[in-house]
């Protein structure tokens, strides 16, 4: 039992070393110019070890984001019964900001210097937020194809991206007030009474 815990911690350290090496190299040399062999050498592992953890360079570059998107998806989908979607989003945002590590900051630096990788993460964020639009539509008794949920999803994607990519400037209270007011305006505008 104890060796299993040690093995898992060792794998987690190796995975983080690979990520750290990759993000540093992507920030210094660029995503395209960095090879798996470069990452392996910097992480002091074999190229095969890198590809066992991350089958492709793009998966390695976006893995931090993929975990982030999975946490967002779960926070929205599995929120406690009766908790409004925007409250769940706000709670999740605050938790993400509070839990950021130096690896997250290195990842953000890498994204800032590699717009092609940021574009891939933007598409994935939009997919998660579209699921949020479906949940919001369900919460409000609307169709997910209605204008309101779609525009709310786009605004939420922008808010999440801005707050999480620039946490030092983040004003979660202001961002959430913006989203709530926008959604309320859409509801009021479409209300026939």
Phi, psi and omega per residue, in radians:
X1 nan -0.777 -3.110
X2 -1.166 -0.674 3.141
X3 -1.157 -0.530 3.096
X4 -1.123 -0.744 3.104
X5 -1.135 -0.711 3.106
X6 -1.114 -0.747 3.129
X7 -1.087 -0.754 3.130
X8 -1.137 -0.721 3.111
X9 -1.144 -0.663 3.109
X10 -1.124 -0.737 3.106
X11 -1.127 -0.705 3.139
X12 -1.134 -0.715 3.105
X13 -1.130 -0.727 3.131
X14 -1.118 -0.752 3.119
X15 -1.074 -0.773 3.132
X16 -1.147 -0.658 3.111
X17 -1.089 -0.699 3.109
X18 -1.133 -0.824 3.125
X19 -1.050 -0.827 -3.112
X20 -1.052 -0.796 3.134
X21 -1.089 -0.773 -3.125
X22 -1.103 -0.838 -3.094
X23 -1.130 -0.665 3.087
X24 -1.117 -0.783 -3.133
X25 -1.192 -0.710 3.107
X26 -1.084 -0.625 3.130
X27 -1.263 -0.657 -3.107
X28 -1.380 -0.849 -3.004
X29 -1.804 -0.381 -3.033
X30 1.763 2.677 -3.112
X31 -1.062 -0.862 -3.067
X32 -1.123 -0.649 -3.047
X33 -1.398 -0.223 -3.098
X34 -1.636 2.326 3.132
X35 -1.834 2.863 3.048
X36 -1.045 -0.690 3.119
X37 -1.081 -0.688 3.096
X38 -1.073 -0.772 -3.117
X39 -1.128 -0.779 3.137
X40 -1.042 -0.794 -3.140
X41 -1.082 -0.769 -3.124
X42 -1.167 -0.569 -3.138
X43 -1.541 -0.092 -3.129
X44 1.055 0.793 3.045
X45 -2.354 3.029 3.100
X46 -1.447 2.732 3.040
X47 -0.992 -0.617 3.106
X48 -1.087 -0.679 3.110
X49 -1.094 -0.737 3.117
X50 -1.017 -0.821 -3.077
X51 -1.305 -0.322 3.008
X52 -1.212 -0.649 3.118
X53 -1.417 -0.655 -3.057
X54 -2.416 1.801 -3.052
X55 -1.029 -0.414 3.112
X56 -2.464 2.822 3.117
X57 -1.111 -0.667 3.117
X58 -1.147 -0.703 3.088
X59 -1.085 -0.657 3.087
X60 -1.122 -0.797 -3.095
X61 -1.136 -0.508 -3.067
X62 -1.881 0.043 -3.055
X63 -1.091 -0.680 3.117
X64 -1.058 -0.752 3.130
X65 -1.186 -0.699 -3.132
X66 -1.037 -0.710 3.097
X67 -1.141 -0.724 3.092
X68 -1.029 -0.840 -3.130
X69 -1.128 -0.656 3.096
X70 -1.110 -0.733 3.117
X71 -1.117 -0.700 3.109
X72 -1.108 -0.825 -3.141
X73 -0.992 -0.822 -3.132
X74 -1.147 -0.687 3.132
X75 -1.072 -0.669 -3.141
X76 -1.353 -0.804 -3.063
X77 -1.243 -0.706 -3.018
X78 -1.794 0.440 -3.140
X79 -1.148 2.673 3.136
X80 -1.040 2.542 3.127
X81 -0.964 2.325 3.110
X82 1.545 -0.201 3.113
X83 -1.408 2.068 3.135
X84 -1.032 2.588 -3.090
X85 -0.982 -0.778 -3.119
X86 -1.163 -0.558 3.057
X87 -1.166 -0.703 3.091
X88 -1.107 -0.729 3.117
X89 -1.097 -0.789 -3.141
X90 -1.090 -0.770 3.118
X91 -1.052 -0.767 3.132
X92 -1.099 -0.794 3.141
X93 -1.025 -0.806 -3.139
X94 -1.078 -0.720 3.109
X95 -1.131 -0.730 3.122
X96 -1.066 -0.801 -3.125
X97 -1.105 -0.750 -3.109
X98 -1.148 -0.514 -3.058
X99 -1.661 0.058 -3.094
X100 -1.085 2.476 3.138
X101 -2.040 3.095 3.082
X102 -1.117 -0.500 3.086
X103 -1.154 -0.670 3.083
X104 -1.098 -0.715 3.134
X105 -1.178 -0.683 3.067
X106 -1.102 -0.715 3.107
X107 -1.064 -0.763 3.123
X108 -1.098 -0.707 3.090
X109 -1.078 -0.750 3.116
X110 -1.074 -0.759 3.127
X111 -1.088 -0.728 -3.138
X112 -1.037 -0.542 -3.087
X113 -1.666 -0.035 -3.109
X114 -2.364 1.380 -3.059
X115 -1.043 -0.475 3.131
X116 -1.164 -0.595 3.092
X117 -1.287 -0.716 3.103
X118 -1.045 -0.656 3.133
X119 -1.087 -0.720 3.113
X120 -1.097 -0.756 3.139
X121 -1.174 -0.577 3.098
X122 -1.092 -0.701 3.106
X123 -1.128 -0.748 -3.131
X124 -1.175 -0.665 3.092
X125 -1.090 -0.734 3.136
X126 -1.059 -0.678 3.112
X127 -1.075 -0.749 3.134
X128 -1.168 -0.742 -3.120
X129 -1.177 -0.571 3.072
X130 -1.100 -0.619 3.029
X131 -1.124 -0.661 3.058
X132 -1.083 -0.649 3.097
X133 -1.110 -0.679 3.093
X134 -1.094 -0.753 3.131
X135 -1.167 -0.692 3.109
X136 -1.121 -0.758 3.116
X137 -1.061 -0.754 3.112
X138 -1.077 -0.771 -3.139
X139 -1.072 -0.612 -3.072
X140 -1.733 0.041 3.130
X141 1.245 0.570 3.141
X142 -2.016 2.987 3.036
X143 -1.502 2.451 3.105
X144 -1.100 -0.300 3.119
X145 -1.520 -0.115 3.096
X146 -1.139 2.733 -3.122
X147 -1.048 -0.762 -3.074
X148 -0.974 -0.986 3.127
X149 -1.083 -0.619 3.132
X150 -1.151 -0.793 -3.126
X151 -1.229 -0.601 3.075
X152 -1.108 -0.696 3.112
X153 -1.119 -0.724 3.122
X154 -1.119 -0.749 3.123
X155 -1.149 -0.720 3.128
X156 -1.114 -0.692 3.101
X157 -1.067 -0.748 3.127
X158 -1.132 -0.746 3.141
X159 -1.109 -0.868 -3.128
X160 -1.043 -0.803 -3.138
X161 -1.049 -0.845 -3.093
X162 -1.157 -0.799 -3.103
X163 -1.143 -0.758 -3.081
X164 -1.397 -0.511 3.137
X165 -1.443 -0.325 3.131
X166 -2.375 1.105 -3.025
X167 -1.109 -0.462 -3.134
X168 -1.176 -0.424 3.108
X169 -1.757 0.003 -2.977
X170 -1.133 2.317 2.999
X171 -2.138 1.491 -3.052
X172 -1.109 -0.679 3.122
X173 -1.029 -0.826 -3.140
X174 -1.136 -0.725 -3.131
X175 -1.116 -0.746 -3.130
X176 -1.253 -0.630 3.068
X177 -1.079 -0.712 3.095
X178 -1.028 -0.858 -3.133
X179 -1.098 -0.826 -3.114
X180 -1.066 -0.791 -3.130
X181 -1.112 -0.716 3.126
X182 -1.108 -0.778 3.132
X183 -1.164 -0.730 3.097
X184 -1.069 -0.687 3.121
X185 -1.130 -0.684 3.109
X186 -1.136 -0.732 -3.135
X187 -1.138 -0.803 -3.132
X188 -1.084 -0.750 -3.106
X189 -1.126 -0.663 -3.100
X190 -1.527 -0.120 3.134
X191 -1.242 2.108 -3.056
X192 -1.244 -0.248 -3.090
X193 -1.423 nan nan
